[in-house]
């Protein structure tokens, strides 16, 4: 179901008032949401952007699409050498890795994909199919479709969880593993997630998610919101406007809540790859304390903590994080530990 631009006319006076308030407030996240929105209806979360427009904005000469398990997966493929796959987190897109891709493609073949459910990949043909197992199977199918036998993986947030699940399922096929603020163990979830999964809010959220809510949440997820570029704000807003994105986003929040409340032991003890854990010290979504669980379960793991950084280190502090990642990918944990010490 898609909400028509004219289906909720009584909301427009309220939106107009809000527009004036935020324009006078000088609030950067909300101001960015206004700049990113083609119309007031888009800003209020009432209508979607056309897929052709999104593809014009977010594909380039490196972009390709491949059909896997009901998804049309968008990915970009650059460089030569050993392959590393970059896997973003919730509500994001492959451009979150742009700085990493630019640097790592000098020495590696770098494949960044819009993860199942997000970016230009979007959801499966049937919305009911979207869950963590379906996303994991789709990622596995993606690796197989590209005929990749051994790869290194880097994953952030939910992408880190999928990367770790794949590394545990196929320990012989993962050379090195980089996990940035990965999700996966039981934890207390942030209050905003509980709001998003509250039944009345979740019902409305399947159809209406204002652009200003997207940018405010991004500012909160960062450790220092002054590090957010307008193009980052715009991308998150535009991907939220992709047709079909909103119900998938609500389903993702419910999926994360269920995983956070699941106390069954995760399979991460089966991971044999050397693993670099990168963590933002000020992560409000997946607290640094959870890194202890990962370190306890993965025998070959080292933790690097980035002060003042939040949940998306590669986006918030790209130069420093990619320098550590590149050294690890080239020479392993020993060389990285030597440099950091």
N, C-alpha and C positions, 0 to 999 in steps of 0.2 A: 504494500500500500504506500502511495506517495501523497503527501499533503499538498494540495493545490495552493498556489500563491494567493488565491482569493478565498480559501476555505475558512480562514480565521480572521475576518476583517476587524473584529472588535479588539484584536491584539495590537493593531497598528498604532492607535493613539498612545498606548503604553510603551511600545517600542520607540516611538518618536520622542517621548519624554526621556526614556533611558538614553537615547542617542544624544540628546542635548546635554544630559548630566555627564555622561562619560567624555563628551567632547570638551567640556569645561574642566573636567577633573585632571586631565593630563596623564591619566593612567596608561602606561605603556602597553600592557597586555591587551586592554580593551581597545585602545587606539589602534593597535595592530590588527585586532579582529575586524575593526571597521574598514581598514585599508584593504584587508584580504577579501572582503565580501563584495561581490559584484552589485548586489542590491540590498535594500533593507530587509527583504524577505529572506535572503541568504544569511544575513547577519543574525536574524532571529531564529535561524535553524528551521525555517519552514519549507525550503525548497532545496533541491540538489543542483550540482553542477553537471553539465553534460560530460559524458566520458570522453568525447572527442577533444573537448577543451582541456580536460585533465591530462590526456595523452600528449597533447601539444606542449603542455607545460612541463611534464615530468618524464618524458622519454627523450633519448638522444641517439647519437649514432652507435652507441654501445648497447642499446636496448634490444631485447629479444623476448618472445613469448613462447611458452611451451605448455601444452595441455597435459595435466597430470591429475588423476583421481577427481575429476569434476572441477578442477581449478584451471584457469588460464594464467599461469604464473609468469609475472613480469620479472625479468632479471637483466643485469648489465654485466658484461664479461670483458675484462681488460687485462692486458699484460701477458707475460709468458713465464713459465717455470712451474714450481710446485704449486698446487691449487689450494687456496684458502677461500672459504665461503663465509660471508658476513650476514648475520641473521639479527634483524632489528627486534625491538620490543613492541609492546601493545600500542595501538593507534598510530604507529609510526610508518616509515617507508624507507626504502633502500638509501635515499639521499642522506639519511642520518650518518652514513659512513663515508660521505664524499671525501673528506680530508684523509681518512684512512686509505681509501681506494687510490687516491692520487699518489700517496707515498708507497704503499705496498705493491702497487702494480709495476714499480721500477724493478722489483726482484721476484715477483710472484705472479701467477695467474690469479686474479681476484674476481670472484663472482659474488655480487651483492644482489639479493632478491627481495622483492616485496613478499613478505611471509604470507602463507595462507590466511585469508581473512582480512588482509590489510593492503594499503597502497593500491596500485592498479591491478593487483591480483584479485582482490576482493574475495568474496565467499564462494562456496561450492554451488553447484546447480540447485541443490536442495538445502535450505537454511538449517533444517533439522540435523543435517550431517555434520555441521560444524561443532567440533569439540577437540580436546587436546589430542586424543588418539588419532582422529582423522587428520589433524594438522601434522602430526608426527609421520603418519603413513604417507601423506602427500609430500613431505620433505624428503623422505626416503625415496619415493618414486621420482622426485626431481633429480636427486643425485644419480640414481640409476639411469634415468632418461638421458642425462648428459654423459653417461658412460665413464663415471669417475670412480676409480677403485679405491684410492687412498687420498684423503683430503685432510686439511686442518680446518677447524671451525672456530669462529668467533661469534658469540651471541650475547645480546643484552636483554635483561629482564625476561620476558616470556620466551624470547628468542634464545636466551641462554639456557632456559629449561629444556626447550626442544633440542638444542645442541647437546646438552648433557644426556638426555634420554637416548639420542641417536648414538652417542659415544658409548653408552652403557650397553646398548643393543648390538652394536657392531664394533667391539673394541679393536679388532684387527684392521679396521678401515679408517681410523682416525689417528693421524700422526700427532698433532698438537691441538690443544683445546684452550681457548681463551673465553672466560666467562666474566662478563661485566655486570655487576649487581644482579646476579641471576635469581630468578624466582624458582621455588620448588619445594621448600620445607614448610611445615606448619608454622604459622606466624599470626600475630595480630595484624589485621588489615587496617589501612588508614580510613578515617571516618568518611571520606568522600566516596569510597567504594561502597560502604554500607548505605549511604544515601542513594547511590546509583542503582543498587539492587533492591531497594525498598519498593514493594510492589507497585504502588501508584506512580512513583517516579520512573520506574523501569518501563511501565506501560506507555507513559507519555514519551519517554526517551527513545522508544522505538521509532518515533516519528519526528520529534523535535529535540534538537540539541543545539542551543545557540552558539554562535561562533565565539562570543565573549567567554562562555564557560570553558571552551577548549583552550583559549589562550591563558586564561587565569590558572587553569590546572597545569599547563605547561610551565608557567612561571613558578608555581609551587613545587613542581617536581625538580626543577633546577636547584642547585645549592646557591647560586648567585644569578638571579634573573637578569642582571645587567649583561650577562654573557650571551643572551639570546638575540640572534639577528632577526630582522624582519622576515627574511626569507624562510627561517625556521618556523616562526609563527604562521606565516602564510601556508606553508606546506601542511602543517597539522590541521589548520582550518580547512584547506581544500580537500584533504583526504577524508575528513569528516563529512564533507559535502558529496562524496562519491555516492552515486545511486546504490542503495542497499547497505551502506556503511553503518547507519545508526542501529538497526536491529542486531547487526553483528557485534557492534561495540557493547551493547547491553549484554549480549550473550557471553562476550569475553569477560566482562566484570563478574558475571555469575560463575563462570568457569574458574576464574582466579579465586573467588571466594570459596568455592567448593574444594579446590586444591589446598588452600591455606588451612582448611579445617580437616584435611585428610591426614590422619596420623599413621597410615600404613607406611612402612619404611620405603623410601625411594630406592631405585636400583643403582645409585651412583657409586657404590662400592665396586661395581664391575668395570668402572672406567680405568683403563690402563694407560691412556695417553698422558704425557706430561701436560700439566694444567696450570695456567696462569689465571689467578683470580684478581680482577681489578674491581675496586670498590670506592664509591664516593662516600667520604666520611659523613656527609650530611644527608644521606639518602633517607627520605621520609617514607618511601614506599616499601623498600626491602632493607631493613636496618643492617648496619655493619655487623652487629652481633651475630647475625645468621651465617657469616663467613666461617665461624668456628665449626658449624655442622659440615660444611663443604670440606674444610681442611681435615676433619676427622674421617670422612668417608673416602676421600680420594688420596691414595698413597703418595702420588707424585704431584703435589700442588704447592704453589707459593702464592702468597697474598701481597698485593701492592695496594696501599690506601692513598687516596688523593684528598687532601684537606680542602674544605670549603666547596667540595663538589657534591652534587646530588645523584640522581638515579640514572643519568645518561652521560657517563664520563667521556665517551668518545665524541660526543656532540658538544659538551661543555668545555672540555679541555683537550682538544684534538691533537695538538702538537706533542704534548708530553705523553699522552696515552699511546699514540701510534709509534713514538720512539721506543717505548717499552715493548710494544707488541712486535715491532719489526726485529728487535734484537732477540726476543724470545723465539720467533719463528725461524730466524736464521741459525741461532746458536744454542737455543735451549735454556732451561732454567739456571744452569750453572753460570753461564755468561751474564744473565740478567742479575742474578744474586750478587755476582762479583761487582758489577757496575753500581748497584744500589748500595752496596756496603762500602 
